Amino acid sequence: MNSHQYDAIVVGSGISGGWAAKELCEKGLKTLVLERGRQVEHLKDYSTMTAAPWEMPHRNQIPLEDKKANPVVNRCYAYKEDTAHFFVKDQDHPYVQEKPFDWVRGYQVGGKSLIWARQTQRWSKYDFEGPSRDGFAVDWPIRYEDIAPWYSYVERFVGISGSYEGLDTLPDGEFLPAWEMNCVEKEIQERILKAYGDRKFIIGRCAHLTQPKDVHLQQGRGQCMARNQCYRGCPFGGYFSSNSSTIPAAAKTGNLTLRPDSVVHSLIWDEKKEKVTGVRVIDRVTKEATEYFAKVIFLNASALNTNLILLNSTSSRFPNGLGNDSGMLGKYIAFHNYRGSLSAGFEGFEDKYYFGRRPTAVMLPNFRNVHKQEMDFQRGYMSFYSAGRGGWGGTGDMNFGADFKEASAKPGPWHVFMMMQGETIPKESNFVSLSQDQKDEWGIPLLKVSVDYDENDELLLNDFLEQGEEMLSKAGCFNIRKTDSKQSPGLDIHEMGGVRMGRDPETSLLNGFNQMHLAPNVFVSDGACMTSTGTQNPSITYMALTARAVDYAVAALKRNEIG
Ligand SMILES: Cc1cc2nc3c(=O)[nH]c(=O)nc-3n(C[C@H](O)[C@H](O)[C@H](O)COP(=O)(O)OP(=O)(O)OC[C@H]3O[C@@H](n4cnc5c(N)ncnc54)[C@H](O)[C@@H]3O)c2cc1C
């Protein structure tokens, strides 16, 4: 038992788990990170990071058999031949879709931090105030001021590029130099601002080192080269991942034990001590069961997996899942509505070019229901657009010799793409639970997902499509086409909730420091903790909440309040 005793255990090594590990280790705690997937070492295990298309057997396409066998993961735009090894195949890890739900996962050291799109916007005060103002979910137990210093703290280490805009709907952070809009994007930005006065699109904020500082160079990371082949793992460490950043920082302290291939089955509730003492683990390969013990436990297995682990942590004290006296565990799951997009043409600027593959788009913070409820739907959406030249490298019918070369080098006309990221309202009827009769190969019940859109999502989608069309038309675009992808929830890969934060143990599982009300040495700081979804890409908020929660947990340990 002694050899399995640590100060802290972190479950999961993705975006939030990496942060928990770094912070706990740097504060001097002997920390065990349990990761169900295989080891992926920065650089060493990025097998495709410099591969050219002709070096890949299917020229970076996914073969038909794979598409048929794995329909869910194949719907993710980033799942290609060069990245497939970082995504979970449907067949390997089944779950039950009570309603259609595309659950996209990355089971390896680093989790989805290797394959995320790296867009990072802070929440605003309006997002934290939303549920109490508009009467949905429960009141967030924190406000923007509580998390703002922690946003700064994580942004400095991660390296976020962005521009200073002074917008109250999308607060500024600690930024490296921003990426540049191209000439057509700038023109569209100006025309929309002129037409509306208050709709200011800005360049996206993202976790890329445009100009690394000492803190990044010390991590062994270098400048982003705008290759936009990030999903393979970056040879320069140009974008933030656990593998390039937080896990090496944790390891440097000498306090980290990282144990890949360790599937956490459940948490151990000690009936005599009346507290959680550790976790049960099944070895991914040998299927051998083991137990590990610690004073404090951080759950960072990603939103739905954290729900699964807690639901599976039953005892005579907690027959319905750890800390679940209220019956709230697994409920109020929400996500982002990505269904709407528009495409259009743009005339002119034919003598203008742009360089590199910029890893971000142009974005407009939510402008609906910000200061008061004013639409026939609740909450709002962010809008993104980008403009590029089509046909670059397109060769048409000229497939040989000099004509081919000339056609390859000629850029085509400008086109514009716009998309939405809408808030969804957490509801009791959107929930996850455990299968009573089906288990995976590690003996863990399959997760059942019952999550759907509602009328509010349809109204919000229609408004985005109307507004998008109007904005593009005012910007001088032509041939504007609106699309409702009708994609299932989940494909946004921003699933949140189920173990939400709140003020009252009757209606929430966690307090304002991500600490379980009824198991105070257990902390949940991945997407499961989210009370509502906001309209921003969520991961930078998970990072800030995690660093803040560790700070609180370690202080509570020192005061002997937990552990
Ligand atoms: C294509 C794509 C684009 C995205 N773009 C963005 C974006 O632009 N901005 C943004 O904010 N977010 C984006 N996301 C979402 C982002 O990746 C997630 O929000 C983030 O990774 C969540 O962090 P996490 O720590 O909760 O989970 P993860 O990063 O998924 O890590 C969880 C880890 O826990 C491990 N684990 C799971 N179950 C167990 C268990 N039982 N025992 C042990 N270990 C376990 C997993 O193997 C995994 O390594 C994107 C995701 C994808 C796939």
The ligand as a MOL file (V3000), in Angstrom:
LIG
                    3D

  0  0  0     0  0            999 V3000
M  V30 BEGIN CTAB
M  V30 COUNTS 53 58 0 0 0
M  V30 BEGIN ATOM
M  V30 1 C -10.7370 18.7900 -33.3340 0
M  V30 2 C -10.9160 19.5110 -32.0150 0
M  V30 3 C -10.9100 20.8960 -31.9780 0
M  V30 4 C -11.0660 21.5670 -30.7570 0
M  V30 5 N -10.9180 22.9230 -30.7230 0
M  V30 6 C -10.9510 23.5860 -29.5500 0
M  V30 7 C -10.6690 24.9800 -29.5120 0
M  V30 8 O -10.3590 25.6130 -30.5130 0
M  V30 9 N -10.7280 25.6050 -28.3070 0
M  V30 10 C -11.0800 24.9480 -27.1790 0
M  V30 11 O -11.1690 25.5940 -26.1280 0
M  V30 12 N -11.3170 23.6160 -27.1810 0
M  V30 13 C -11.2620 22.9240 -28.3450 0
M  V30 14 N -11.4780 21.5690 -28.3730 0
M  V30 15 C -11.9030 20.9080 -27.1310 0
M  V30 16 C -10.7250 20.6120 -26.2280 0
M  V30 17 O -9.9040 19.6520 -26.8210 0
M  V30 18 C -11.2560 20.0980 -24.8960 0
M  V30 19 O -12.0980 21.0860 -24.3240 0
M  V30 20 C -10.1370 19.8170 -23.9020 0
M  V30 21 O -9.1880 18.9210 -24.4180 0
M  V30 22 C -10.7310 19.2590 -22.6310 0
M  V30 23 O -9.7080 19.0420 -21.7030 0
M  V30 24 P -9.8360 17.8520 -20.6540 0
M  V30 25 O -8.6400 17.8630 -19.8230 0
M  V30 26 O -11.1610 17.9820 -20.0070 0
M  V30 27 O -9.9700 16.5420 -21.5520 0
M  V30 28 P -8.9320 15.8340 -22.5340 0
M  V30 29 O -7.9880 16.8050 -23.1210 0
M  V30 30 O -9.7680 15.0350 -23.4730 0
M  V30 31 O -8.1280 14.8690 -21.5790 0
M  V30 32 C -8.7670 13.8570 -20.8380 0
M  V30 33 C -7.7870 12.7260 -20.5990 0
M  V30 34 O -8.3410 11.8180 -19.6600 0
M  V30 35 C -8.0760 10.4920 -20.0800 0
M  V30 36 N -9.0900 9.6040 -19.4880 0
M  V30 37 C -10.4000 9.5030 -19.8260 0
M  V30 38 N -11.0060 8.5780 -19.0580 0
M  V30 39 C -10.0610 8.0810 -18.2140 0
M  V30 40 C -10.0680 7.0940 -17.2030 0
M  V30 41 N -11.1900 6.4180 -16.8930 0
M  V30 42 N -8.9160 6.8230 -16.5620 0
M  V30 43 C -7.7630 7.4870 -16.8650 0
M  V30 44 N -7.7040 8.4300 -17.8220 0
M  V30 45 C -8.8450 8.7400 -18.4860 0
M  V30 46 C -8.1420 10.5720 -21.5910 0
M  V30 47 O -7.4590 9.4890 -22.1940 0
M  V30 48 C -7.4850 11.9160 -21.8600 0
M  V30 49 O -6.0940 11.8040 -22.0170 0
M  V30 50 C -11.2960 20.8380 -29.5640 0
M  V30 51 C -11.2850 19.4330 -29.5970 0
M  V30 52 C -11.0690 18.7780 -30.8130 0
M  V30 53 C -10.9910 17.2670 -30.8220 0
M  V30 END ATOM
M  V30 BEGIN BOND
M  V30 1 1 1 2
M  V30 2 1 2 3
M  V30 3 2 2 52
M  V30 4 2 3 4
M  V30 5 1 4 5
M  V30 6 1 4 50
M  V30 7 2 5 6
M  V30 8 1 6 7
M  V30 9 1 6 13
M  V30 10 2 7 8
M  V30 11 1 7 9
M  V30 12 1 9 10
M  V30 13 2 10 11
M  V30 14 1 10 12
M  V30 15 2 12 13
M  V30 16 1 13 14
M  V30 17 1 14 15
M  V30 18 1 14 50
M  V30 19 1 15 16
M  V30 20 1 16 17
M  V30 21 1 16 18
M  V30 22 1 18 19
M  V30 23 1 18 20
M  V30 24 1 20 21
M  V30 25 1 20 22
M  V30 26 1 22 23
M  V30 27 1 23 24
M  V30 28 2 24 25
M  V30 29 1 24 26
M  V30 30 1 24 27
M  V30 31 1 27 28
M  V30 32 2 28 29
M  V30 33 1 28 30
M  V30 34 1 28 31
M  V30 35 1 31 32
M  V30 36 1 32 33
M  V30 37 1 33 34
M  V30 38 1 33 48
M  V30 39 1 34 35
M  V30 40 1 35 36
M  V30 41 1 35 46
M  V30 42 1 36 37
M  V30 43 1 36 45
M  V30 44 2 37 38
M  V30 45 1 38 39
M  V30 46 1 39 40
M  V30 47 2 39 45
M  V30 48 1 40 41
M  V30 49 2 40 42
M  V30 50 1 42 43
M  V30 51 2 43 44
M  V30 52 1 44 45
M  V30 53 1 46 47
M  V30 54 1 46 48
M  V30 55 1 48 49
M  V30 56 2 50 51
M  V30 57 1 51 52
M  V30 58 1 52 53
M  V30 END BOND
M  V30 END CTAB
M  END
